[in-house]
Amino acid sequence: MDYKTDTAPIEVLEDLLAQRFSCRAFKPDPVPRAAIERILTAAQKTASWCNSQPWRLEITSGAATTKFRDLIYGTASSGKPNTGDFPFPREYRGVYLERRRESGFQLYNSLGIPRGDRNGYAKQALENFNFFGAPHVAIVHTDEALGVYGAIDCGGYVTSFMLAAQALGIATIPQAALAFHSEVVRRHFGLGEDRRVVCGISFGYPDRDHKANSYRTTRASIADTVTFVDE
């Protein structure tokens, strides 16, 4: 992706934010290691509480992606209960529920899944554990002792990772689902018991012809999210 030399930095950022989307269908082509390392170098500049930089990543490629996919997909499809390190939202209500439903129905409509088709919903949800066909997955984890602040810093890192990837034409999708079975993840990657799995990021080159990538979610207005206090 090329930008004119006279493009203001804010315009570049606005463009990257506008173009980024959660990709749910990838091409099988691997991302060159040099490109992955460039993403990581950029994301490492993310701000963090007391400069702790608490994020650690396990990134799979090739056979390692297939091995992890087989394991986590098998675990999820077996119906085993979730063992995530961080509690799932207790409840989506009000506008948050509306936004969640809108996003879900956009996906289901694009794939031709009828409203109310719970089996269809469940089958599509399992695609999280197939990494939507991505050739790479990054598992983001932090130190247990840092608590919620470590997780918040990792969230900032995930955003930086996704924007850096977008700048290189590489698509991403952040996935809380890959942290649902944290014990399985820890055991598979040999992580210590003091590591807390925050999320995964599947990434690769997007299949832009796939119906799952044909829509874009909406965003709330500033008036809906911000209160200016002047006095």
MOZIVEN-V655850 format. One record per residue. N is the residue number from 1. RES is the residue in one small letter. SS is DSSP state (2 for helix, 1 for strand, 0 for the rest). PHI is phi in radians with two decimals (none if undefined). NEAR is the number of other ideal C-beta (glycine too) atoms within 8 Angstrom. Layout:
# MOZIVEN-V655850
N;RES;SS;PHI;NEAR / N;RES;SS;PHI;NEAR
This chain:
# MOZIVEN-V655850
1;m;0;none;5 / 2;d;0;-1.84;3 / 3;y;0;-2.11;7 / 4;k;0;-1.12;5 / 5;t;0;-1.16;4 / 6;d;0;-1.63;4 / 7;t;0;-1.31;8 / 8;a;0;-1.19;6 / 9;p;2;-0.93;6 / 10;i;2;-1.13;6 / 11;e;2;-1.22;8 / 12;v;2;-1.10;10 / 13;l;2;-1.10;9 / 14;e;2;-1.04;8 / 15;d;2;-1.15;9 / 16;l;2;-1.12;11 / 17;l;2;-1.12;8 / 18;a;2;-1.25;6 / 19;q;2;-1.45;7 / 20;r;0;-1.12;9 / 21;f;0;-2.61;8 / 22;s;1;-1.42;7 / 23;c;0;-1.37;15 / 24;r;0;-2.12;10 / 25;a;0;-2.83;11 / 26;f;1;-2.04;16 / 27;k;0;-1.37;8 / 28;p;0;-1.34;7 / 29;d;0;-1.06;7 / 30;p;0;-1.25;9 / 31;v;0;-1.53;12 / 32;p;0;-0.98;6 / 33;r;2;-1.00;7 / 34;a;2;-1.07;6 / 35;a;2;-1.20;10 / 36;i;2;-1.08;11 / 37;e;2;-1.17;8 / 38;r;2;-1.18;10 / 39;i;2;-1.04;13 / 40;l;2;-1.14;10 / 41;t;2;-1.11;8 / 42;a;2;-1.18;10 / 43;a;2;-1.14;11 / 44;q;0;-1.11;7 / 45;k;0;-1.44;6 / 46;t;0;-1.03;12 / 47;a;0;-1.19;4 / 48;s;0;-2.58;12 / 49;w;2;-1.03;10 / 50;c;2;0.97;4 / 51;n;2;0.97;5 / 52;s;0;-1.25;10 / 53;q;0;0.81;8 / 54;p;0;-1.38;13 / 55;w;0;-1.29;13 / 56;r;1;-2.32;8 / 57;l;1;-2.24;9 / 58;e;1;-1.98;9 / 59;i;1;-2.06;9 / 60;t;1;-1.74;11 / 61;s;0;-2.53;9 / 62;g;2;0.95;8 / 63;a;2;-1.08;5 / 64;a;2;-1.16;8 / 65;t;2;-1.14;14 / 66;t;2;-1.07;8 / 67;k;2;-1.10;9 / 68;f;2;-1.20;11 / 69;r;2;-1.04;12 / 70;d;2;-1.05;8 / 71;l;2;-1.19;10 / 72;i;2;-1.28;14 / 73;y;2;-1.16;11 / 74;g;2;-1.10;8 / 75;t;2;-1.13;11 / 76;a;2;-1.16;13 / 77;s;2;-1.33;8 / 78;s;0;-1.37;6 / 79;g;0;1.50;3 / 80;k;0;-1.11;7 / 81;p;0;-1.14;3 / 82;n;0;-1.18;7 / 83;t;0;-2.28;8 / 84;g;0;-1.12;12 / 85;d;0;-1.38;8 / 86;f;0;-2.09;8 / 87;p;0;-1.14;5 / 88;f;0;-1.23;7 / 89;p;0;-0.83;5 / 90;r;0;-1.08;4 / 91;e;0;-2.86;4 / 92;y;0;-1.73;6 / 93;r;0;-2.45;5 / 94;g;0;1.04;5 / 95;v;2;-1.14;7 / 96;y;2;-1.19;8 / 97;l;2;-1.16;9 / 98;e;2;-1.07;8 / 99;r;2;-1.16;10 / 100;r;2;-1.11;9 / 101;r;2;-1.13;8 / 102;e;2;-1.02;10 / 103;s;2;-1.09;9 / 104;g;2;-1.10;9 / 105;f;2;-1.20;9 / 106;q;2;-1.08;10 / 107;l;2;-1.13;12 / 108;y;2;-1.10;14 / 109;n;2;-1.12;9 / 110;s;2;-1.14;10 / 111;l;2;-1.69;9 / 112;g;0;1.29;6 / 113;i;0;-1.53;9 / 114;p;0;-1.10;7 / 115;r;0;-1.08;5 / 116;g;0;1.59;4 / 117;d;0;-1.41;9 / 118;r;2;-1.11;6 / 119;n;2;-1.14;6 / 120;g;2;-1.14;10 / 121;y;2;-1.07;11 / 122;a;2;-1.13;8 / 123;k;2;-1.09;8 / 124;q;2;-1.18;11 / 125;a;2;-1.05;8 / 126;l;2;-1.16;11 / 127;e;2;-1.11;9 / 128;n;2;-0.95;11 / 129;f;2;-1.51;13 / 130;n;2;-1.72;9 / 131;f;2;1.01;12 / 132;f;2;0.94;13 / 133;g;2;1.45;10 / 134;a;0;-1.18;13 / 135;p;0;-1.39;11 / 136;h;1;-2.39;14 / 137;v;1;-2.44;15 / 138;a;1;-1.95;13 / 139;i;1;-1.75;12 / 140;v;1;-1.76;15 / 141;h;1;-2.43;14 / 142;t;1;-2.43;15 / 143;d;1;-1.44;9 / 144;e;2;-0.98;9 / 145;a;2;-1.14;6 / 146;l;2;-1.46;12 / 147;g;2;0.99;7 / 148;v;2;-1.14;5 / 149;y;2;-1.19;10 / 150;g;2;-1.10;15 / 151;a;2;-1.18;13 / 152;i;2;-1.08;9 / 153;d;2;-1.07;18 / 154;c;2;-1.12;15 / 155;g;2;-1.07;9 / 156;g;2;-1.10;11 / 157;y;2;-1.10;13 / 158;v;2;-1.03;13 / 159;t;2;-1.08;9 / 160;s;2;-1.09;12 / 161;f;2;-1.04;14 / 162;m;2;-1.16;12 / 163;l;2;-1.22;12 / 164;a;2;-1.11;12 / 165;a;2;-1.10;12 / 166;q;2;-1.03;13 / 167;a;2;-1.11;9 / 168;l;0;-1.78;10 / 169;g;0;1.34;6 / 170;i;0;-1.85;12 / 171;a;1;-1.57;12 / 172;t;1;-2.47;14 / 173;i;1;-2.58;12 / 174;p;1;-1.36;10 / 175;q;1;-2.34;11 / 176;a;2;-1.15;9 / 177;a;2;-0.99;10 / 178;l;2;-1.29;15 / 179;a;2;-1.76;15 / 180;f;0;-1.12;10 / 181;h;0;-2.04;13 / 182;s;2;-1.11;12 / 183;e;2;-1.11;7 / 184;v;2;-1.11;11 / 185;v;2;-1.11;15 / 186;r;2;-1.04;13 / 187;r;2;-1.14;7 / 188;h;2;-1.13;9 / 189;f;2;-1.65;8 / 190;g;0;1.20;5 / 191;l;0;-1.44;9 / 192;g;0;-1.23;5 / 193;e;0;-1.17;4 / 194;d;0;-1.52;7 / 195;r;1;-1.62;12 / 196;r;1;-1.99;13 / 197;v;1;-1.41;15 / 198;v;1;-1.55;14 / 199;c;1;-3.00;12 / 200;g;1;-2.10;13 / 201;i;1;-2.33;14 / 202;s;1;-1.50;16 / 203;f;1;-2.65;15 / 204;g;1;2.91;17 / 205;y;0;-1.58;10 / 206;p;1;-1.29;10 / 207;d;0;-1.59;10 / 208;r;0;-1.28;5 / 209;d;0;-1.53;4 / 210;h;0;-1.32;9 / 211;k;2;-1.07;8 / 212;a;2;-1.15;10 / 213;n;2;-1.82;13 / 214;s;0;-1.58;6 / 215;y;0;-2.20;8 / 216;r;0;-2.34;4 / 217;t;0;-1.29;9 / 218;t;0;-1.53;6 / 219;r;0;-2.26;4 / 220;a;0;-1.18;7 / 221;s;0;-1.41;6 / 222;i;2;-1.03;5 / 223;a;2;-1.09;5 / 224;d;2;-1.43;6 / 225;t;2;-2.17;6 / 226;v;0;-2.27;5 / 227;t;0;-2.04;3 / 228;f;0;-1.49;4 / 229;v;0;-1.99;4 / 230;d;0;-1.87;3 / 231;e;0;-2.33;2
